[in-house]
């Protein structure tokens, strides 16, 4: 390959993620032909496992307790056994942090890799679920004695459209948040209140302002209450997803009010009970029942399954990665760079063209442009059928394609991979090797990547050689995967802050503003993170920053200049680059403004570089592993149709026949003993040498027309090991563009 020109340099820290239990636990559990009831009961009665299962699913806990006492029919008993096995499998094989099943820890680079777990030192951080806290804050704000002391501001989605005011109102149905647009006539009295509330105002001041213009006290209160109930005005108890944890924010607001001592003491007692739970791992579920029982004394409703959230902080004896790992990843980045072509069309490129057609080079208020009725919207108005400009209320559906035709763009990357696939298929190989010679003619571009990047890798040992699973790297910020875990881990918070501070240095002439938005209450568990950036854009959520550090919707203006969308703060007269420093999948059912702001993070950039078979994956029953040097770019994959396993489903109750049939099927398609059943982000390990695991697998896929199996890489010892056994692993390694950083330093110093 050509000389080194990768401008990215690794940060000095990384994040280790492992399950709570070592892989030896899983191997022992599934070592026999079947897993006995005694084995499952012994595992379940371990205090840590029981607590982890309770937090993950209180419903399963209650059913498992019934099962322990006996008396359940065979079908229900088997269902509980499979559910327990799935959780035990996850707790010993999957690294994604989830409750007490898996956790993370900050480590550093050194000359040699040395990672020694110490489960006895692990810590946990427990808080109330955002579903409950959001409901609690709403109930508190409705209490008359509290409402009259709160500060109120304008709904952050509110904007002027002609003679009307438009804003987003939300409501909850079965704990899910729903949004709709509300339009109001901009009356004299309403204008007065909105002007008064622009910078935050007390309830009593709002009443007084109306009384001063001749409105009676009773009418004034009714008018203001109507504005509050319809969310034209929102209080400082409005939910937030940045800054201190939301419980702390609620207590801080209440601490400035009078006559709320009982509420404050109640919440502090609850927090103290959570702190007591955090003193150890393996708490008995009755401690949680005591807390939930005390909550029933209040009016805020809750569901036990959506009441508690826990994060696990790993505290290994040693947590060091070799510098060689980072250097190997840098070489791998060059390969992924060449194997990732830029998208020819994106949401933003389509929007840019539509914007220019309508507004040309004019600068327009963002909210007005993205209005789905009076503006051009964002994505929502572009899909489906065609719009006739003469009769734009007539929807013309697209012509249906009965033959399922589709077009694909073929390029040199596809052609390379297709040649490799054909060759491996002809030779019966299960592995594809990519060399420097294969990709030497593919372009390499480092200028269209984000300023900081993160990758999630796995380090394995295979045939005595260390290999690294490395299939992608990217993200709008290297801190995206870290934000939500910072509350219980100060070192992780400091590292995340270091990443965002460095991004600010690179973009010294722009404003990097955090998007603060709550799509729905439970998503707040993922979105909640510390306030990392100097500026925030609040949108249907509260910002805890000072008013001068908030960029309201009405202050954002948009234009297209030099083929680029420019977002500008009118107040600060600077270009604004929005950022969402968490891992929220924002494009799913997002409001137009939120979706647009999130897309703007990576305008004209490849948000990540990665390995993908692309359309070549379609209609192939097997995809070989792909390697470059000691890097595994893609695991082997099997696409299985239901008719291939119908015979297994028919004989599932005959252990002997099932075992023989599974072995025959595995040999036919060259399936290893251990594979992962993959569905989206969820992966479940199957041991095909264990009948109980096989039956669990069949139970999972029996209603699927097809499914995917992925090879499991940890069949030999891992680099993460203690005297008690070894652990599966994931490492988050982050990089920054050192060339851009150096350039920004020159400009600021010069």
Secondary structure, DSSP 8 states (H G I E B T S, - for coil): -------EEEEEEEEEEEESS-HHHHHHHTSSSS--HHHHHHHHTSHHHHHHHHHH-HHHHHHHHHHHH----HHHHHHHHHHHHHHHHHHHH--S--TTSEEEEEEEEESS-EEE--GGG-EEEEEE-HHHHHHHHHHHHHSHHHHTTSEEEE-TT-EEETTEEEEEEEEEETTEEEEEEEEEE--HHHHHHHHHHTT-EEHHHHHHHHHTTT--HHHHHHHHHHHHHTTSEEETTS-BSBSS-HHHHHHHHHHTSSS-HHHHHHHHHHHHHHHHHTTSSS--THHHHHHHHHHTTSS----GGGSEEEEEE---SEEEEEHHHHHHHHHHHHHHHHH----S--HHHHHHHHHHHHHTT--EEHHHHT-TTTS--SSTTTSSSEE-SSSTT-EE-----TT--------HHHHHHHHHHHHHHHHT-SEEE--HHHHTTS----TTB-SEEEEEEEEEEETTEEEEE--EEE-S-TTTTTGGG-TT-HHHHHHHHHHHHHHHHHTTTSEEEEEEE-SSGGGHHHH-B---SSEEEEESSB--S-GGGB--GGGEEEEEETTEEEEEETTTTEEEEEE--S---TTTT--HHHHHHHHGGGTTSBSEEE---GGGGTT-SEE-EEEETTEEEE--EEEEEGGGSHHHHHTTT-HHHHHHHHHHHHHHHT--SEEEEEETTEEEEEETT-HHHHHHHHHHHTT-SEEEEEE-S-SS-BSEEETTEEE--EEEEEEEEHHHHHHHHHHHH-
